[in-house]
Amino acid sequence: MNPAYLKTSRHLQDYLSGVKKLQPFYSQSLRPDWQKIAAEVSKAFKQKEIVSELIAQNQQSADPEMQKNCQLLKKDNTVIVITGQQLGLMQSPLYIIYKTLSTLWLTDKLNKEDNGYQYVPVFWLEGEDHDFEEVKSLTVHGMSGGLKTIAVDEDTAEQGMSLKSRSLSKDIELVLKELKETLQPTDFQDDLFERLAAIYKPGKNWLEAFKEHMAHIFKNSGLLFFNAGSKKIKKLSVPFFREILQNNREIVDAFVRQSNLLEDGGYQNQVNIQDDKSYLFITKNGPRQSLFLNNDTFYIKETGEKFSQSEILKLLDENPQWFSSTVLSRPLWQSFLLPVVSYVAGAAEISYWGQLKSAFEKMNTVMPHLQPRHSVTLIEPKFDRLLTKYDLAIESVPGSEDTFVKDYFAGTHLGSVTDTLADFEKTIEKNRENVKELIKEIDPTLIKPTEKSYASILDTINKLQNRFSRTISEKEGTIQRHLKSIHESVLPQGTLQERIISPVYFENKYGPDWVEKVYQQFDANFNEHLIVRL
């Protein structure tokens, strides 16, 4: 059963369920004939020189599993399972790890089926991305409680530049210092921070630091890394970018046509198509900028520069490294470059890939299978004990922290204790008057002693009430703090843990083996959100 806090789009739900009206937007079903699609991809793929460059980018590694996969790529029956993501600081947030593990899981599954093809896992390094705000920070749980976000300052000279062109500033040393002071000291901490300091050095290229850290986390997995932004790959990509530029209106119209069909089917488009965009970026000795098209003229809004089609094609031939893909053209470029049989995607990606099938067909490129990544919540031992203590199921935790706390107290008897004592006091007061009337008739001299006794009883009840009130208040305060800490662990900032917390938090606390523990929980049921107890 999925937890109450998990919210998924109807698009993803229908994709996972195999709803018929959504199937025409994808080339493959969720569970395809793998041998058939591998054969189709292998037959259509012609870019052997690009695969050679992928091998060259990974052949310096001493990891034997990486070298094994590099050798496999030289064979005609080898295809690729790929994923990619923005290069978040220290692999942040967690879903970067889960996306990669899902890629390794699917690759392992397909290789075990032994259908005549070999499958190699690849991570596409999103070095072309220029949204520094999205990648510059990481968030962890502090040892004194609460969340702490730590960010790297941006060098003014690098504003708007792609990540592949950025270097780590001197500020990275302060980030590591603050991170270590924030995290709980553990037996794993010294080794972890010695490694982080060796990877994240001032002046080091951002993409290379990300790649080195990922290679360490996934050592011995055979995961290869692909930098599509290298000069050689850009040169080899000229035919792709040329086709996009020459047939731009037809390709954008294909985006529009597919998007309209999705809307007609009742689905919301993840990416709003703009008719005047070419869906390519251009980087001319500075920030990356969108390339627009009006009639037959390409232009850059920020600079006012204009190019005829022949001029932009000449610019491409002379400076291919200036051109890069956008969110919609990247999947097309990916399948041009590599024999991709499956792309491991998040929910938003699955949605916008549904806008692309017509463009794949227009470019005569095989659209790969889309594999949903696993979604995970990690439960630390401390919070697992609290869940048991308060008889709570993680699956029943709601999205709202206030609702979580209120619902718990509504189901307990703590609030009724004071009310019960108050009712008891009212009963004694009522009996007190009845007894006084009886004593007056029997022996009026006993009235004062009786009053004294009742006063003593009421004083005792009052003291008991006060004591209960203090105890209940303390108990409720403790429970409330516990409930809030559970909720913050499961849903930091009210959002899925995997979208906020940095993996470095868990490596510091549980050592490098936590990744393998998560991997061992993966299975073929992508409809279920995984709860992994550490």
C-alpha positions as CSV (number, residue, x, y, z in Angstrom):
1,M,0.0,0.0,0.0
2,N,1.3,3.4,-0.9
3,P,1.7,5.9,2.0
4,A,-1.0,8.6,2.4
5,Y,1.6,11.3,1.8
6,L,2.5,10.1,-1.7
7,K,0.8,12.2,-4.4
8,T,1.3,11.2,-8.0
9,S,-0.1,12.7,-11.2
10,R,-2.8,11.0,-13.1
11,H,-0.4,10.8,-16.1
12,L,2.0,8.7,-14.1
13,Q,-0.7,6.6,-12.6
14,D,-2.2,5.9,-16.0
15,Y,1.3,5.1,-17.4
16,L,2.0,2.6,-14.6
17,S,-1.5,1.1,-15.0
18,G,-1.2,0.8,-18.8
19,V,-4.3,2.8,-19.5
20,K,-5.0,2.4,-23.2
21,K,-5.7,6.0,-24.2
22,L,-2.1,6.9,-23.0
23,Q,-0.3,4.1,-24.8
24,P,-0.2,5.8,-28.3
25,F,2.0,8.5,-26.8
26,Y,4.9,6.1,-26.2
27,S,6.7,3.7,-28.5
28,Q,6.8,0.9,-25.9
29,S,4.6,-0.4,-23.2
30,L,5.9,-0.4,-19.6
31,R,6.8,-4.1,-20.0
32,P,7.9,-4.5,-23.6
33,D,9.4,-7.2,-25.7
34,W,13.0,-6.4,-24.8
35,Q,14.6,-8.5,-27.4
36,K,12.5,-6.8,-30.1
37,I,13.3,-3.3,-29.0
38,A,17.0,-4.1,-28.5
39,A,17.1,-5.5,-32.1
40,E,15.3,-2.4,-33.4
41,V,17.7,0.0,-31.7
42,S,20.8,-2.0,-32.6
43,K,19.8,-2.1,-36.3
44,A,19.0,1.6,-36.5
45,F,22.1,2.8,-34.7
46,K,24.9,4.0,-36.9
47,Q,27.0,6.3,-34.7
48,K,29.9,3.9,-33.8
49,E,32.4,6.7,-33.4
50,I,30.3,8.3,-30.6
51,V,30.2,5.0,-28.8
52,S,34.0,4.9,-29.1
53,E,34.1,8.4,-27.5
54,L,31.8,7.1,-24.6
55,I,34.4,4.3,-24.1
56,A,37.3,6.8,-24.2
57,Q,35.5,8.9,-21.5
58,N,35.5,6.0,-19.1
59,Q,38.6,3.9,-20.0
60,Q,40.9,5.6,-17.5
61,S,38.9,4.2,-14.6
62,A,40.5,1.4,-12.6
63,D,37.1,0.0,-11.8
64,P,37.1,-3.5,-13.5
65,E,33.3,-3.5,-14.0
66,M,33.5,-0.3,-15.9
67,Q,36.3,-1.7,-18.0
68,K,34.2,-4.8,-18.7
69,N,31.3,-2.7,-19.9
70,C,33.6,-0.6,-22.0
71,Q,34.6,-3.8,-23.8
72,L,31.0,-4.9,-24.2
73,L,30.2,-1.6,-26.0
74,K,32.6,-2.6,-28.8
75,K,30.2,-5.5,-29.7
76,D,27.3,-5.0,-32.1
77,N,24.8,-6.7,-29.7
78,T,25.3,-4.2,-26.9
79,V,22.7,-1.6,-26.1
80,I,22.3,1.0,-23.4
81,V,20.0,1.7,-20.4
82,I,20.5,5.3,-19.6
83,T,19.5,8.0,-17.1
84,G,20.5,11.5,-16.4
85,Q,20.0,14.4,-14.0
86,Q,21.1,17.9,-13.1
87,L,24.5,17.8,-11.3
88,G,23.3,18.6,-7.8
89,L,25.9,19.5,-5.1
90,M,27.2,16.2,-3.7
91,Q,24.5,14.2,-5.6
92,S,21.7,16.1,-4.0
93,P,18.9,15.4,-3.6
94,L,18.4,11.7,-2.9
95,Y,16.4,10.8,-6.0
96,I,19.6,11.1,-8.1
97,I,20.8,8.1,-6.2
98,Y,17.4,6.3,-6.6
99,K,17.3,7.1,-10.4
100,T,20.8,5.6,-10.8
101,L,20.0,2.5,-8.7
102,S,16.9,2.0,-10.9
103,T,19.1,2.1,-13.9
104,L,21.5,-0.5,-12.5
105,W,18.5,-2.7,-11.4
106,L,16.9,-2.7,-14.8
107,T,20.3,-3.4,-16.5
108,D,21.0,-6.3,-14.2
109,K,17.5,-7.7,-14.8
110,L,17.8,-7.5,-18.6
111,N,21.3,-9.1,-18.6
112,K,20.0,-12.0,-16.5
113,E,17.3,-12.7,-19.1
114,D,20.0,-13.5,-21.6
115,N,18.0,-12.6,-24.7
116,G,20.9,-12.3,-27.1
117,Y,21.8,-8.7,-26.2
118,Q,24.1,-7.1,-23.6
119,Y,22.9,-4.1,-21.6
120,V,25.2,-1.4,-20.2
121,P,24.1,1.2,-17.7
122,V,25.1,4.8,-18.5
123,F,24.6,8.1,-16.6
124,W,24.2,11.2,-18.8
125,L,26.0,14.1,-17.1
126,E,23.8,17.1,-17.5
127,G,26.8,19.5,-17.9
128,E,24.9,21.7,-20.4
129,D,22.4,22.8,-17.8
130,H,22.9,26.4,-16.6
131,D,20.4,26.7,-13.8
132,F,22.8,27.1,-10.9
133,E,20.0,27.8,-8.4
134,E,18.8,24.2,-8.9
135,V,22.2,22.6,-8.0
136,K,24.1,24.9,-5.7
137,S,22.8,23.7,-2.4
138,L,22.2,20.6,-0.2
139,T,19.9,20.1,2.8
140,V,20.6,17.8,5.7
141,H,19.2,17.1,9.2
142,G,21.3,18.8,11.8
143,M,22.5,16.9,14.9
144,S,20.5,19.3,17.1
145,G,17.3,18.8,15.1
146,G,15.9,20.8,12.3
147,L,16.9,21.1,8.6
148,K,20.0,22.9,7.4
149,T,20.6,24.1,3.9
150,I,24.1,24.8,2.8
151,A,25.0,26.5,-0.5
152,V,27.9,27.4,-2.6
153,D,28.2,31.0,-3.7
154,E,28.1,31.7,-7.4
155,D,31.0,33.4,-9.1
156,T,29.7,36.6,-10.8
157,A,31.8,35.9,-13.8
158,E,30.1,32.5,-14.3
159,Q,26.5,33.6,-14.1
160,G,24.4,32.0,-16.8
161,M,27.2,29.6,-17.8
162,S,26.7,25.8,-18.2
163,L,27.8,23.6,-15.4
164,K,30.5,22.0,-17.6
165,S,32.1,25.4,-17.8
166,R,32.0,26.1,-14.0
167,S,34.7,25.5,-11.4
168,L,34.2,25.1,-7.7
169,S,35.0,28.3,-5.9
170,K,37.1,28.7,-2.8
171,D,33.7,28.8,-1.0
172,I,33.5,25.0,-1.3
173,E,36.0,24.6,1.7
174,L,33.6,26.6,3.9
175,V,30.7,24.5,2.7
176,L,32.5,21.3,3.7
177,K,33.4,22.8,7.1
178,E,29.9,23.9,7.8
179,L,28.5,20.6,6.6
180,K,30.8,18.6,9.0
181,E,29.8,20.9,11.9
182,T,26.1,20.4,11.1
183,L,26.1,16.6,10.8
184,Q,26.2,14.2,13.8
185,P,29.7,12.9,14.5
186,T,29.9,9.2,13.6
187,D,32.4,6.4,13.0
188,F,32.1,7.1,9.2
189,Q,32.6,10.9,9.3
190,D,36.4,11.2,9.1
191,D,36.7,8.9,6.1
192,L,33.7,10.6,4.4
193,F,35.0,14.1,4.8
194,E,38.6,13.1,3.8
195,R,37.1,11.8,0.5
196,L,34.8,14.8,0.0
197,A,37.7,17.2,0.5
198,A,39.8,15.2,-2.1
199,I,36.9,15.5,-4.6
200,Y,35.5,18.9,-4.0
201,K,38.6,21.1,-4.4
202,P,38.6,24.8,-5.2
203,G,39.2,25.3,-8.9
204,K,38.0,21.8,-9.9
205,N,35.5,21.5,-12.7
206,W,31.9,21.1,-11.4
207,L,31.0,18.3,-13.8
208,E,34.2,16.4,-13.0
209,A,33.7,16.6,-9.2
210,F,30.1,15.3,-9.6
211,K,31.3,12.4,-11.8
212,E,34.2,11.5,-9.4
213,H,31.8,11.4,-6.5
214,M,29.2,9.3,-8.4
215,A,31.9,6.9,-9.5
216,H,32.9,6.3,-5.9
217,I,29.3,5.8,-4.7
218,F,28.6,3.3,-7.5
219,K,32.0,1.6,-7.8
220,N,32.0,-2.0,-8.9
221,S,28.5,-1.5,-10.5
222,G,29.7,-1.0,-14.0
223,L,28.0,2.4,-14.4
224,L,29.5,4.4,-17.2
225,F,29.4,8.2,-17.5
226,F,28.7,10.2,-20.6
227,N,29.6,13.9,-21.1
228,A,27.7,15.0,-24.2
229,G,29.2,18.4,-23.9
230,S,32.7,17.4,-24.9
231,K,34.1,19.1,-28.0
232,K,34.4,15.8,-29.8
233,I,30.8,14.8,-29.1
234,K,29.6,18.2,-30.2
235,K,31.5,17.9,-33.5
236,L,30.0,14.4,-34.0
237,S,26.6,15.9,-33.2
238,V,26.6,18.4,-36.1
239,P,24.3,16.3,-38.2
240,F,21.7,16.2,-35.4
241,F,21.8,19.9,-34.7
242,R,21.7,20.6,-38.5
243,E,18.5,18.6,-38.9
244,I,16.9,20.4,-36.0
245,L,17.8,23.8,-37.5
246,Q,16.9,22.9,-41.1
247,N,13.5,21.3,-40.2
248,N,12.8,23.4,-37.1
249,R,9.2,24.3,-37.9
250,E,8.3,20.7,-38.6
251,I,9.9,19.5,-35.4
252,V,8.3,22.1,-33.2
253,D,5.0,21.4,-35.0
254,A,5.4,17.8,-34.0
255,F,5.9,18.9,-30.4
256,V,2.7,21.0,-30.7
257,R,0.7,18.2,-32.4
258,Q,1.6,15.6,-29.8
259,S,1.0,18.1,-26.9
260,N,-2.5,18.9,-28.3
261,L,-3.4,15.3,-28.5
262,L,-2.3,14.8,-24.9
263,E,-4.5,17.7,-23.8
264,D,-7.4,16.3,-25.8
265,G,-6.9,13.1,-23.9
266,G,-7.4,15.0,-20.6
267,Y,-3.7,15.2,-19.6
268,Q,-1.8,18.4,-18.6
269,N,1.3,19.0,-20.6
270,Q,4.5,19.1,-18.5
271,V,6.1,21.6,-20.9
272,N,4.2,24.4,-22.5
273,I,5.3,24.6,-26.2
274,Q,6.3,28.0,-27.5
275,D,5.9,28.4,-31.3
276,D,8.8,30.8,-31.6
277,K,11.4,28.7,-29.8
278,S,13.8,26.5,-31.8
279,Y,14.3,24.3,-28.7
280,L,18.0,24.7,-28.9
281,F,20.4,26.8,-26.8
282,I,23.4,28.7,-28.1
283,T,26.4,29.7,-26.0
284,K,28.6,32.3,-27.6
285,N,31.5,33.1,-25.2
286,G,29.2,33.7,-22.3
287,P,25.9,32.6,-20.8
288,R,23.7,30.0,-22.4
289,Q,20.8,31.6,-24.3
290,S,17.7,30.3,-26.0
291,L,17.6,30.4,-29.8
292,F,14.3,31.6,-31.3
293,L,12.9,31.5,-34.8
294,N,10.6,34.0,-36.5
295,N,9.6,33.0,-40.0
296,D,13.0,32.1,-41.5
297,T,15.2,34.1,-39.1
298,F,16.9,32.7,-36.0
299,Y,17.6,35.2,-33.2
300,I,18.8,35.7,-29.6
301,K,16.5,37.9,-27.6
302,E,19.1,39.0,-25.1
303,T,21.5,40.3,-27.7
304,G,19.2,41.1,-30.6
305,E,21.5,39.0,-32.9
306,K,19.8,37.6,-36.0
307,F,20.8,34.8,-38.3
308,S,19.4,33.4,-41.6
309,Q,19.2,29.7,-41.9
310,S,22.4,29.6,-43.9
311,E,24.2,31.8,-41.4
312,I,23.1,29.7,-38.4
313,L,24.2,26.5,-40.2
314,K,27.6,28.1,-41.0
315,L,27.9,29.0,-37.3
316,L,27.1,25.4,-36.4
317,D,29.8,24.0,-38.7
318,E,32.4,26.4,-37.4
319,N,31.5,26.3,-33.7
320,P,29.5,23.1,-32.9
321,Q,30.4,23.4,-29.2
322,W,28.2,26.5,-29.0
323,F,25.0,24.5,-29.6
324,S,23.1,22.5,-27.0
325,S,19.7,20.9,-26.4
326,T,16.8,21.9,-24.3
327,V,14.5,19.7,-22.2
328,L,12.5,18.6,-25.2
329,S,15.3,18.1,-27.8
330,R,17.7,16.4,-25.4
331,P,15.8,13.0,-25.6
332,L,16.1,13.2,-29.4
333,W,19.8,14.0,-29.2
334,Q,20.4,11.2,-26.7
335,S,19.0,8.6,-29.0
336,F,20.9,10.1,-32.0
337,L,24.2,9.7,-30.0
338,L,23.7,6.3,-28.3
339,P,21.9,3.0,-28.8
340,V,19.4,3.7,-26.0
341,V,17.0,0.9,-25.3
342,S,15.5,2.4,-22.2
343,Y,15.6,5.7,-20.4
344,V,15.0,5.7,-16.6
345,A,12.8,8.6,-15.8
346,G,11.1,10.5,-13.0
347,A,7.4,11.3,-13.1
348,A,7.8,14.7,-14.7
349,E,10.0,13.3,-17.4
350,I,7.5,10.5,-18.2
351,S,4.9,13.3,-18.7
352,Y,6.9,15.4,-21.1
353,W,8.3,12.4,-23.0
354,G,4.6,11.9,-23.9
355,Q,4.9,15.1,-25.9
356,L,7.8,13.7,-28.1
357,K,6.7,10.7,-30.1
358,S,5.8,12.6,-33.2
359,A,9.2,14.4,-33.1
360,F,11.0,11.0,-32.8
361,E,9.1,9.8,-35.9
362,K,9.9,13.1,-37.7
363,M,13.6,12.6,-37.1
364,N,13.4,8.9,-38.0
365,T,14.9,8.0,-34.6
366,V,13.8,5.0,-32.4
367,M,12.0,6.3,-29.3
368,P,13.3,4.2,-26.3
369,H,11.3,2.5,-23.6
370,L,10.6,4.7,-20.6
371,Q,11.4,3.1,-17.2
372,P,10.0,4.8,-14.1
373,R,12.5,5.2,-11.3
374,H,11.9,3.7,-7.9
375,S,10.5,6.1,-5.3
376,V,11.8,5.6,-1.7
377,T,11.4,6.8,1.9
378,L,14.1,5.9,4.3
379,I,13.2,5.3,7.9
380,E,15.9,5.7,10.5
381,P,16.0,3.4,13.5
382,K,15.1,6.3,15.9
383,F,12.0,7.2,14.0
384,D,11.1,3.5,13.5
385,R,11.1,3.1,17.3
386,L,8.9,6.2,17.7
387,L,6.4,4.9,15.2
388,T,6.2,1.6,17.2
389,K,5.9,3.5,20.5
390,Y,2.9,5.5,19.3
391,D,1.4,2.6,17.3
392,L,1.7,4.5,14.1
393,A,2.0,3.1,10.5
394,I,4.3,5.0,8.2
395,E,1.7,4.4,5.4
396,S,-0.9,6.4,7.3
397,V,1.2,9.6,7.8
398,P,-0.6,12.4,6.0
399,G,1.1,15.2,4.1
400,S,0.2,17.9,6.6
401,E,2.2,18.0,9.9
402,D,-0.7,19.8,11.7
403,T,-3.1,17.1,10.6
404,F,-0.7,14.4,11.7
405,V,-0.4,15.8,15.2
406,K,-4.1,16.7,15.6
407,D,-5.3,13.3,14.3
408,Y,-3.0,11.5,16.9
409,F,-4.3,13.5,19.9
410,A,-7.9,13.1,18.7
411,G,-7.5,9.4,19.0
412,T,-6.1,9.4,22.6
413,H,-7.6,9.8,26.1
414,L,-5.1,12.3,27.3
415,G,-7.4,15.3,26.8
416,S,-10.2,13.7,28.8
417,V,-8.3,13.3,32.1
418,T,-8.8,16.9,33.2
419,D,-12.5,16.8,32.2
420,T,-13.0,13.6,34.3
421,L,-11.4,15.2,37.4
422,A,-13.6,18.3,36.9
423,D,-16.7,16.2,36.7
424,F,-15.6,14.4,39.9
425,E,-15.3,17.8,41.7
426,K,-18.8,18.8,40.6
427,T,-20.2,15.6,42.0
428,I,-18.5,16.1,45.3
429,E,-19.8,19.7,45.5
430,K,-23.4,18.4,44.8
431,N,-23.1,15.7,47.5
432,R,-21.6,18.2,49.9
433,E,-24.8,20.3,50.0
434,N,-27.0,17.1,50.4
435,V,-24.8,15.9,53.3
436,K,-25.0,19.4,55.0
437,E,-28.8,19.2,55.0
438,L,-28.8,15.7,56.6
439,I,-26.3,16.7,59.3
440,K,-28.4,19.8,60.2
441,E,-31.3,17.4,61.1
442,I,-29.1,14.8,62.9
443,D,-26.4,16.8,64.7
444,P,-25.7,20.4,63.7
445,T,-22.4,20.3,65.7
446,L,-21.0,18.1,63.0
447,I,-21.4,20.7,60.2
448,K,-18.0,22.4,60.8
449,P,-16.0,19.2,60.9
450,T,-17.8,17.9,57.8
451,E,-17.1,21.2,56.0
452,K,-13.5,20.9,57.0
453,S,-13.3,17.4,55.6
454,Y,-15.0,18.4,52.3
455,A,-12.6,21.4,52.0
456,S,-9.7,19.0,52.5
457,I,-11.1,16.6,49.8
458,L,-11.6,19.5,47.3
459,D,-8.1,20.8,48.0
460,T,-6.6,17.4,47.3
461,I,-8.6,17.1,44.1
462,N,-7.5,20.6,43.1
463,K,-3.8,19.7,43.7
464,L,-4.3,16.5,41.8
465,Q,-5.9,18.4,39.0
466,N,-2.9,20.8,38.8
467,R,-0.5,17.9,39.0
468,F,-2.3,16.0,36.2
469,S,-2.4,19.2,34.1
470,R,1.3,19.7,34.4
471,T,2.0,16.0,33.6
472,I,-0.4,16.0,30.6
473,S,1.1,19.2,29.3
474,E,4.6,17.8,29.5
475,K,3.5,14.5,28.0
476,E,1.7,16.1,25.2
477,G,4.7,18.4,24.6
478,T,7.0,15.4,24.4
479,I,4.6,13.5,22.1
480,Q,4.1,16.5,19.9
481,R,7.9,17.0,19.5
482,H,8.2,13.3,18.6
483,L,5.4,13.5,16.1
484,K,6.9,16.6,14.5
485,S,10.3,14.9,14.3
486,I,8.8,11.9,12.6
487,H,7.0,14.0,10.1
488,E,10.1,16.1,9.4
489,S,12.1,13.0,8.8
490,V,9.5,11.5,6.4
491,L,8.4,14.8,4.8
492,P,11.0,17.5,5.2
493,Q,9.6,20.9,4.3
494,G,6.3,19.0,3.7
495,T,7.9,17.4,0.6
496,L,9.0,13.8,-0.2
497,Q,12.3,13.1,1.6
498,E,13.9,12.1,-1.7
499,R,13.3,15.6,-3.1
500,I,15.0,17.5,-0.2
501,I,17.6,15.6,1.7
502,S,21.2,15.1,0.5
503,P,22.5,11.5,0.4
504,V,25.6,12.7,2.2
505,Y,23.5,12.9,5.4
506,F,22.8,9.1,5.2
507,E,26.4,8.2,4.2
508,N,27.7,10.2,7.2
509,K,25.3,8.4,9.6
510,Y,25.2,4.9,8.2
511,G,28.3,4.5,6.1
512,P,28.6,3.8,2.3
513,D,26.6,0.5,2.6
514,W,23.3,2.3,2.9
515,V,23.1,2.5,-0.9
516,E,23.4,-1.3,-1.3
517,K,20.7,-1.8,1.4
518,V,18.3,0.4,-0.6
519,Y,19.2,-1.4,-3.9
520,Q,18.4,-4.8,-2.3
521,Q,14.8,-3.6,-1.8
522,F,14.2,-2.8,-5.4
523,D,11.8,-5.0,-7.4
524,A,9.6,-4.8,-10.5
525,N,6.6,-3.3,-8.8
526,F,6.9,0.4,-9.7
527,N,3.4,1.1,-8.5
528,E,4.6,0.9,-4.9
529,H,6.5,3.5,-3.1
530,L,9.3,1.7,-1.1
531,I,9.7,2.1,2.6
532,V,13.3,1.1,3.5
533,R,14.3,0.8,7.2
534,L,18.0,1.5,7.8
